[in-house]
């Protein structure tokens, strides 16, 4: 009997060497992409909450606004 050949399963593909700049660039890009996705998800959530709140307040009748009373004038100081 012949033994199964495992050489195909254990092949290691050589990885091209990367410079420190390329490694740092890749790490920063993945972190920025993650932060961007999180920020956009937060914005979507807040927008939905704002639209729901605006729909709720638009359905309620608006209260009439009382006119503002005029403010008393300040006395002029005498500089001397």
Phi, psi and omega in degrees: 000149179260150179278148177294149182265118181260001184296329178290327182283331186260016179293134177251124178276131181292136179263133179293136179293139180247149176279165179298326180294319179293321178295313180297318180300315180296318180295317181294318180297318179294321179294318179295320178297318179296314180296322178296316178298317179296318180295318180293324177295320179295318180297317179299316181296315180293322178297317179296320179295319179295317180295322177295319179294319178295323178294323180292317181286332178289329180287330180281142178292143181281140178279143177291141182269130179286141179293147181283143177277143179292143180280149177289143179282146178281141176290143179287136179276148179261116179261142188220000000 
